Amino acid sequence: MTAADDVNSVDPAAVSLTEAMLGYDILVDGTCVGAIEGVPGELEYLTVELHWENKGVGRAALNEFIELSRTEGCSEVSTNNATHPAMKHILETEGFERRSGEIGWVTEL
């Protein structure tokens, strides 16, 4: 049993990012539950552990990454790869658009 088994949704305020080897670890109340590969402004990959999926962690982590990118002075956040269907939905609802003529998504900050 994990802490994720006890919750149906995660308060976005409980989600934070901390620097890691290839980008950032995704934390929920201090527990690592996933990772973001990339640097501010360039999101390569976002993954959430299976037990934490469908609880709002991915969306909250993306928004933390967007805010981090804004704080670092980036004018946009982009991805350069195809995404999982669930991530595609999150990107669309968070204002990202498909990059014209390229693979990936982008949003202006």
N, CA, C and O of each residue as an XYZ file, in Angstrom:
436
protein
N       0.842     -1.184      0.000
C       0.000      0.000      0.000
C       0.885      1.244      0.000
O       1.887      1.301      0.713
N       0.512      2.228     -0.796
C       1.249      3.484     -0.837
C       0.359      4.603     -0.334
O      -0.849      4.425     -0.175
N       0.960      5.755     -0.084
C       0.184      6.918      0.329
C      -0.848      7.273     -0.728
O      -1.905      7.817     -0.407
N      -0.550      6.970     -1.980
C      -1.476      7.280     -3.073
C      -2.784      6.518     -2.944
O      -3.819      6.978     -3.426
N      -2.749      5.355     -2.298
C      -3.962      4.564     -2.143
C      -4.985      5.249     -1.242
O      -6.170      4.919     -1.270
N      -4.514      6.207     -0.441
C      -5.384      6.883      0.513
C      -6.011      8.166     -0.015
O      -6.815      8.780      0.687
N      -5.671      8.589     -1.224
C      -6.198      9.849     -1.761
C      -6.795      9.651     -3.149
O      -6.331      8.823     -3.933
N      -7.838     10.435     -3.433
C      -8.446     10.404     -4.758
C      -7.903     11.506     -5.644
O      -7.816     11.348     -6.861
N      -7.534     12.632     -5.029
C      -6.942     13.731     -5.776
C      -5.942     14.442     -4.885
O      -6.059     14.444     -3.659
N      -4.959     15.042     -5.530
C      -3.879     15.714     -4.823
C      -4.072     17.216     -4.907
O      -4.335     17.751     -5.984
N      -3.944     17.894     -3.786
C      -3.992     19.354     -3.756
C      -2.773     19.869     -4.521
O      -1.647     19.507     -4.182
N      -2.967     20.701     -5.540
C      -1.828     21.223     -6.305
C      -0.760     21.881     -5.425
O       0.419     21.880     -5.780
N      -1.164     22.441     -4.283
C      -0.200     23.068     -3.375
C       0.743     22.044     -2.743
O       1.808     22.407     -2.245
N       0.354     20.764     -2.763
C       1.196     19.715     -2.187
C       2.275     19.244     -3.156
O       3.175     18.499     -2.769
N       2.187     19.679     -4.428
C       3.119     19.237     -5.469
C       4.239     20.269     -5.625
O       3.993     21.470     -5.736
N       5.462     19.770     -5.629
C       6.617     20.647     -5.836
C       7.636     19.928     -6.700
O       7.557     18.717     -6.906
N       8.594     20.696     -7.201
C       9.683     20.153     -8.009
C      10.995     20.401     -7.291
O      11.177     21.427     -6.636
N      11.903     19.454     -7.421
C      13.245     19.623     -6.892
C      14.227     19.179     -7.965
O      13.968     18.219     -8.690
N      15.351     19.874     -8.065
C      16.321     19.550     -9.107
C      16.797     18.109     -8.973
O      16.977     17.590     -7.871
N      16.994     17.483    -10.121
C      17.441     16.090    -10.181
C      18.423     15.939    -11.339
O      18.731     16.918    -12.019
N      18.911     14.739    -11.567
C      19.942     14.472    -12.550
C      19.591     14.977    -13.951
O      20.401     15.667    -14.571
N      18.420     14.652    -14.453
C      18.041     15.027    -15.825
C      16.975     16.112    -15.876
O      16.424     16.390    -16.941
N      16.685     16.719    -14.750
C      15.654     17.742    -14.701
C      15.160     17.952    -13.292
O      15.830     18.572    -12.467
N      13.957     17.417    -13.020
C      13.323     17.651    -11.725
C      12.569     16.418    -11.257
O      11.933     15.726    -12.051
N      12.648     16.151     -9.961
C      11.787     15.150     -9.354
C      10.477     15.828     -9.007
O      10.460     16.997     -8.621
N       9.379     15.097     -9.143
C       8.059     15.580     -8.758
C       7.779     15.036     -7.361
O       7.832     13.828     -7.131
N       7.480     15.938     -6.435
C       7.223     15.549     -5.051
C       5.782     15.862     -4.676
O       5.230     16.884     -5.084
N       5.182     14.974     -3.896
C       3.894     15.227     -3.260
C       4.153     15.145     -1.765
O       4.465     14.080     -1.232
N       4.020     16.278     -1.102
C       4.313     16.363      0.334
C       5.670     15.752      0.657
O       5.819     15.064      1.668
N       6.659     15.999     -0.196
C       8.023     15.548      0.056
C       8.359     14.159     -0.452
O       9.522     13.759     -0.400
N       7.379     13.408     -0.942
C       7.611     12.064     -1.462
C       7.752     12.121     -2.980
O       6.902     12.695     -3.662
N       8.817     11.531     -3.510
C       9.032     11.523     -4.954
C       8.023     10.585     -5.617
O       7.935      9.404     -5.280
N       7.256     11.144     -6.578
C       6.212     10.369     -7.245
C       6.340     10.400     -8.758
O       5.494      9.849     -9.463
N       7.393     11.041     -9.267
C       7.578     11.122    -10.700
C       8.754     12.007    -11.044
O       9.541     12.383    -10.175
N       8.867     12.339    -12.324
C      10.002     13.147    -12.766
C       9.660     13.926    -14.024
O       8.797     13.543    -14.814
N      10.371     15.032    -14.177
C      10.328     15.819    -15.404
C      11.744     15.860    -15.946
O      12.674     16.250    -15.240
N      11.909     15.460    -17.197
C      13.194     15.629    -17.872
C      13.108     16.917    -18.668
O      12.139     17.142    -19.393
N      14.116     17.757    -18.533
C      14.147     19.000    -19.272
C      14.770     20.122    -18.469
O      15.216     19.934    -17.337
N      14.788     21.273    -19.074
C      15.286     22.497    -18.451
C      14.183     23.539    -18.593
O      13.303     23.388    -19.441
N      14.213     24.592    -17.781
C      13.157     25.594    -17.895
C      12.952     26.025    -19.342
O      13.901     26.376    -20.044
N      11.702     25.992    -19.769
C      11.343     26.356    -21.132
C      11.304     25.197    -22.099
O      10.702     25.310    -23.167
N      11.934     24.076    -21.754
C      12.002     22.916    -22.651
C      11.674     21.634    -21.891
O      12.529     21.069    -21.210
N      10.457     21.192    -22.012
C       9.984     19.983    -21.356
C      10.215     18.796    -22.281
O       9.639     18.730    -23.366
N      11.048     17.868    -21.859
C      11.329     16.679    -22.667
C      10.353     15.546    -22.353
O       9.831     14.895    -23.259
N      10.112     15.319    -21.061
C       9.326     14.151    -20.663
C       8.795     14.374    -19.258
O       9.498     14.916    -18.406
N       7.569     13.963    -19.013
C       6.970     14.031    -17.687
C       6.375     12.668    -17.396
O       5.612     12.133    -18.200
N       6.720     12.107    -16.253
C       6.175     10.812    -15.874
C       5.751     10.832    -14.411
O       6.389     11.467    -13.572
N       4.662     10.126    -14.123
C       4.142     10.007    -12.767
C       3.994      8.520    -12.468
O       3.521      7.758    -13.311
N       4.401      8.105    -11.262
C       4.272      6.701    -10.879
C       2.819      6.246    -10.987
O       1.891      7.014    -10.734
N       2.646      5.000    -11.365
C       1.330      4.422    -11.630
C       0.321      4.699    -10.514
O      -0.809      5.093    -10.803
N       0.701      4.504     -9.247
C      -0.235      4.693     -8.131
C      -0.670      6.145     -7.967
O      -1.668      6.422     -7.302
N       0.075      7.079     -8.570
C      -0.246      8.505     -8.434
C      -0.935      9.075     -9.674
O      -1.296     10.252     -9.688
N      -1.120      8.263    -10.708
C      -1.792      8.738    -11.916
C      -3.266      9.028    -11.633
O      -3.861      8.447    -10.725
N      -3.840      9.930    -12.419
C      -5.261     10.285    -12.343
C      -5.652     10.925    -11.013
O      -6.796     10.810    -10.571
N      -4.694     11.597    -10.384
C      -4.957     12.282     -9.119
C      -4.593     13.760     -9.201
O      -4.616     14.465     -8.192
N      -4.255     14.232    -10.410
C      -3.927     15.636    -10.588
C      -2.453     15.976    -10.451
O      -2.078     17.145    -10.544
N      -1.614     14.974    -10.232
C      -0.183     15.217    -10.032
C       0.472     15.730    -11.313
O       1.246     16.686    -11.265
N       0.175     15.112    -12.454
C       0.790     15.524    -13.716
C       0.465     16.966    -14.063
O       1.349     17.727    -14.458
N      -0.785     17.343    -13.920
C      -1.210     18.715    -14.214
C      -0.533     19.703    -13.262
O      -0.033     20.742    -13.694
N      -0.518     19.379    -11.969
C       0.108     20.266    -10.990
C       1.608     20.397    -11.249
O       2.169     21.485    -11.125
N       2.256     19.287    -11.611
C       3.694     19.321    -11.904
C       3.964     20.166    -13.147
O       4.923     20.938    -13.180
N       3.122     20.021    -14.166
C       3.282     20.840    -15.369
C       3.160     22.319    -15.017
O       3.953     23.134    -15.489
N       2.182     22.670    -14.200
C       2.011     24.071    -13.815
C       3.192     24.580    -12.981
O       3.583     25.740    -13.107
N       3.750     23.732    -12.143
C       4.965     24.109    -11.402
C       6.116     24.359    -12.364
O       6.887     25.302    -12.187
N       6.230     23.510    -13.386
C       7.291     23.661    -14.384
C       7.103     24.943    -15.187
O       8.075     25.635    -15.489
N       5.868     25.261    -15.530
C       5.579     26.501    -16.250
C       5.979     27.699    -15.395
O       6.610     28.633    -15.891
N       5.617     27.678    -14.122
C       5.965     28.791    -13.233
C       7.478     28.896    -13.053
O       8.021     30.001    -13.020
N       8.155     27.772    -12.939
C       9.621     27.771    -12.850
C      10.230     28.381    -14.109
O      11.172     29.169    -14.028
N       9.698     28.020    -15.256
C      10.183     28.550    -16.534
C       9.979     30.060    -16.595
O      10.860     30.793    -17.044
N       8.825     30.518    -16.146
C       8.531     31.955    -16.118
C       9.519     32.672    -15.197
O      10.061     33.717    -15.558
N       9.750     32.117    -14.026
C      10.682     32.701    -13.052
C      12.100     32.780    -13.613
O      12.842     33.714    -13.308
N      12.473     31.803    -14.429
C      13.812     31.775    -15.036
C      13.914     32.682    -16.263
O      14.969     32.755    -16.893
N      12.822     33.373    -16.603
C      12.859     34.334    -17.698
C      12.540     33.776    -19.072
O      12.781     34.442    -20.079
N      12.008     32.574    -19.132
C      11.647     31.985    -20.428
C      10.397     32.663    -20.988
O       9.516     33.070    -20.230
N      10.321     32.783    -22.303
C       9.155     33.395    -22.940
C       8.138     32.351    -23.393
O       7.012     32.692    -23.756
N       8.539     31.071    -23.373
C       7.633     29.990    -23.749
C       8.103     28.691    -23.112
O       9.234     28.573    -22.641
N       7.202     27.726    -23.114
C       7.528     26.350    -22.722
C       7.149     25.488    -23.913
O       6.045     25.599    -24.446
N       8.073     24.628    -24.327
C       7.793     23.763    -25.464
C       8.180     22.325    -25.150
O       9.003     22.051    -24.276
N       7.555     21.417    -25.897
C       7.955     20.015    -25.889
C       8.436     19.720    -27.300
O       8.023     20.394    -28.244
N       9.290     18.737    -27.458
C       9.752     18.410    -28.806
C       9.510     16.950    -29.132
O      10.230     16.351    -29.932
N       8.489     16.382    -28.505
C       8.215     14.977    -28.771
C       6.716     14.702    -28.716
O       5.924     15.537    -28.278
N       6.364     13.543    -29.159
C       4.981     13.096    -29.066
C       4.681     12.813    -27.598
O       5.586     12.502    -26.823
N       3.429     12.920    -27.224
C       3.076     12.722    -25.821
C       2.025     11.640    -25.676
O       1.315     11.306    -26.625
N       1.942     11.104    -24.483
C       0.928     10.134    -24.113
C      -0.441     10.819    -24.252
O      -0.539     12.020    -23.998
N      -1.496     10.098    -24.645
C      -2.810     10.731    -24.802
C      -3.273     11.516    -23.569
O      -3.880     12.577    -23.713
N      -3.000     11.017    -22.376
C      -3.404     11.740    -21.167
C      -2.648     13.058    -21.057
O      -3.221     14.068    -20.647
N      -1.378     13.058    -21.415
C      -0.590     14.284    -21.357
C      -1.059     15.249    -22.434
O      -1.068     16.461    -22.215
N      -1.443     14.738    -23.582
C      -1.959     15.588    -24.654
C      -3.169     16.376    -24.146
O      -3.286     17.573    -24.406
N      -4.052     15.713    -23.435
C      -5.238     16.367    -22.884
C      -4.831     17.461    -21.897
O      -5.388     18.559    -21.931
N      -3.884     17.182    -21.034
C      -3.428     18.176    -20.060
C      -2.810     19.375    -20.784
O      -3.113     20.523    -20.459
N      -1.948     19.110    -21.761
C      -1.327     20.207    -22.508
C      -2.380     21.086    -23.165
O      -2.303     22.312    -23.088
N      -3.364     20.467    -23.810
C      -4.415     21.240    -24.483
C      -5.201     22.098    -23.497
O      -5.467     23.269    -23.768
N      -5.569     21.531    -22.370
C      -6.382     22.276    -21.400
C      -5.566     23.309    -20.628
O      -6.143     24.187    -19.987
N      -4.252     23.225    -20.675
C      -3.397     24.221    -20.020
C      -2.887     25.266    -21.011
O      -1.977     26.032    -20.694
N      -3.472     25.299    -22.215
C      -3.169     26.364    -23.162
C      -2.054     26.086    -24.149
O      -1.663     26.990    -24.887
N      -1.533     24.886    -24.190
C      -0.502     24.545    -25.171
C      -1.147     24.323    -26.531
O      -2.304     23.914    -26.620
N      -0.397     24.593    -27.578
C      -0.839     24.330    -28.942
C       0.208     23.476    -29.634
O       1.391     23.522    -29.298
N      -0.249     22.694    -30.610
C       0.693     21.900    -31.406
C       1.651     22.848    -32.104
O       1.242     23.903    -32.589
N       2.928     22.475    -32.158
C       3.922     23.272    -32.878
C       3.672     23.086    -34.365
O       3.622     21.955    -34.847
N       3.515     24.173    -35.093
C       3.221     24.069    -36.520
C       4.421     23.523    -37.276
O       5.534     24.035    -37.161
N       4.174     22.479    -38.047
C       5.210     21.876    -38.875
C       6.231     21.048    -38.112
O       7.190     20.556    -38.706
N       6.044     20.884    -36.804
C       6.999     20.128    -35.991
C       6.244     19.207    -35.039
O       5.037     19.352    -34.841
N       6.958     18.277    -34.465
C       6.383     17.433    -33.420
C       6.505     18.198    -32.109
O       7.526     18.837    -31.856
N       5.485     18.137    -31.287
C       5.558     18.757    -29.972
C       4.505     19.841    -29.770
O       3.644     20.060    -30.622
N       4.592     20.503    -28.640
C       3.619     21.473    -28.186
C       4.355     22.705    -27.689
O       5.537     22.631    -27.352
N       3.658     23.847    -27.641
C       4.260     25.083    -27.152
C       3.190     25.979    -26.540
O       2.043     25.981    -26.986
N       3.572     26.739    -25.517
C       2.729     27.782    -24.960
C       3.593     28.977    -24.637
O       4.717     28.829    -24.157
N       3.075     30.157    -24.896
C       3.793     31.387    -24.563
C       3.515     31.739    -23.111
O       2.429     31.485    -22.590
N       4.505     32.323    -22.475
C       4.348     32.718    -21.069
C       4.075     34.195    -20.952
O       3.915     34.707    -19.844
